[in-house]
Amino acid sequence: MYQPGRGHKAVTLGMVIFLGIAYCGLLSYRRTLTGVHDLDGITGIILGLFICSRPAANLLDLLFLGRSTPRQVSSGRARLSWLALNVLALVIGWLVMTVGATRFLVEAA
């Protein structure tokens, strides 16, 4: 099923990457955002899943919709930078989930 309004949204990926970096930066600076480590952990895991959902959706679009729809003409450099931005968003999402999961261990220690 082709969705004509759905394209490469680098701004959206950039915003979620910034959100993930801001979360990790704030936690390293303040040690807690809400005062409750469990709530910080839950927030981090949900935020990390949200960040990873964007590049995962782009990958599924590439795998399934790319075969049946006419591809937009773009250079190899544009495709490579789009792929790199998606991989960066996935790595940042994993990092946010890892930082969020370690919040559960901070209270136990």
Secondary structure, 3 states (H helix, E strand, C coil): CCCCCCCCCHHHHHHHHHHHHHHHHHHHHHCCCCCCHHHHHHHHHHHHHHHHHHHHHHHHHHHHHHHHCCCCCCCHHHHHHHHHHHHHHHHHHHHHHHHHHHHHHHHHC
